[in-house]
Amino acid sequence: MKGQRTKLGAVLVLLVSFIVGFGSVAGGNSQAATTKIEAPATTIAAKAGIAVAADNGQILAAKDIDTSLPIASMSKSLSLYLVLQAVKDGKLTWTQEIKPSAKIVTLSQNMDLSNIPLETDKSYTVKELYEASTIYSANAAIMALAEAVSGSQSAFVDAMRAQLEKWGAKNYEIVNVSGLNNSYLSDDRYAGTAADAENKMSARDVAMVAQHLLTEFPEFLETSRKTSIDFHGTTYPTWNLLLPGESAAQKDLPVDGIKTGTSDQAGDCFVGTVKKDGFRIITVVLHADGNADDQAKRFTATAALMNSIYQNWHQVALFQAKKTSSHLAAVKVTNSKQKTVAVVPDKTVKLYLPKSTTAKQLDFKLTKGDASQAAPIAKYDQLGTINLPEVGAGFLQGANSIKVNVLAKSGVTALTWWEKVWQNITGLFNK
């Protein structure tokens, strides 16, 4: 009898606690480490280099990617980005005519540099100077554009630095708009820079510039893929010998950009891009290996890198926005008759994986977010985030720059007050 009274007393105590108030603790999967997927071994025949997926910045191959090195005329990739931005913003128009300064005209006559000669008292359209800068890497042409955009080359250098800072670049030194050694610029040097200074950037940061250029201004490829430019009656060839039809071209690599760079300090450099097998990559080679008289070594190194990426990597569609996925398990729900709720991702996600790895081999762990997993839950409430697997060297912006929010596929109704009481009482007796 005493035992029955004790049990009945316990029930009454529980019943009172429910009447006073009922608390429900959200359930959820604890965070677990995801096994790192190693990148296939890739040889980069250069002092430093990188290969990335153009769409999401995933790093597919890397060698000394955070060391700042001279980049010569690859600097023009950033300068041309700012020119395109100026056209987009209405600061310049393609038909607008620019009259180069006397100093720029004088420098343009130095054919030991990459130049298209300009004439005194003659004007050139923005389009002409843009194409000359892109295709023939004309130093005087990009200087004239820089002055048109910012009023002076020094102000344009400030804009270049500010843009890199905005993008989160970490390892760079920008001293002029063209990539020439400062020794060619005499008294036009940027204040405080050494007489023999050159622009420097890490392979990661060069790739970041190229990614922004191609993502925000895909029309750039319409110019960078051209193999020559006709400038006032004279034809000038491209320096990009990997373009189709050029001497270093490979038939299975439809390269269409971006920019070469050459100087005594930088050696032979190249930031290139190609689209094949449904996805585009960007490659950077800084100071290519090889003999000084080998004019093709940067392209040989780039082609080998590009081929290695397409041989060893494939693009995998992991999630489609707000569609169920076999990778996402249902989430446990408390405070409801419904025990689980199906979940969907908030965005479409594609990831690049070694061909030896398939999506079925991946294990995704849910990390509980701010939203409670206790009912009531509305349709598309966020229930947590997904940690994508760590693949190789990660992304340009960091180890794991893609975040996927997990949403409830449908709403979940909460228990009524009496249902809460009854559920807990019956649960106690079942125990």
Secondary structure as UniProt FT lines:
FT   HELIX           2..20
FT   STRAND          46..53
FT   TURN            54..56
FT   STRAND          58..63
FT   TURN            65..66
FT   STRAND          69..70
FT   HELIX           72..75
FT   HELIX           76..88
FT   TURN            89..90
FT   TURN            94..95
FT   STRAND          97..98
FT   HELIX           102..108
FT   TURN            111..112
FT   TURN            120..121
FT   STRAND          124..125
FT   HELIX           126..135
FT   HELIX           139..150
FT   HELIX           153..167
FT   STRAND          172..173
FT   HELIX           182..184
FT   HELIX           186..188
FT   TURN            191..192
FT   TURN            195..196
FT   STRAND          200..201
FT   HELIX           203..216
FT   TURN            218..219
FT   HELIX           220..224
FT   STRAND          228..231
FT   TURN            232..233
FT   STRAND          234..237
FT   TURN            241..242
FT   TURN            244..245
FT   TURN            247..248
FT   TURN            251..252
FT   STRAND          255..263
FT   TURN            264..266
FT   STRAND          267..276
FT   TURN            277..278
FT   STRAND          279..288
FT   TURN            292..293
FT   TURN            295..296
FT   HELIX           297..312
FT   STRAND          313..319
FT   TURN            321..322
FT   TURN            326..327
FT   STRAND          331..332
FT   STRAND          340..341
FT   STRAND          343..345
FT   STRAND          349..354
FT   TURN            355..356
FT   HELIX           359..361
FT   STRAND          365..368
FT   TURN            379..380
FT   STRAND          382..387
FT   TURN            392..393
FT   TURN            396..397
FT   TURN            399..400
FT   STRAND          404..408
FT   HELIX           417..430
//
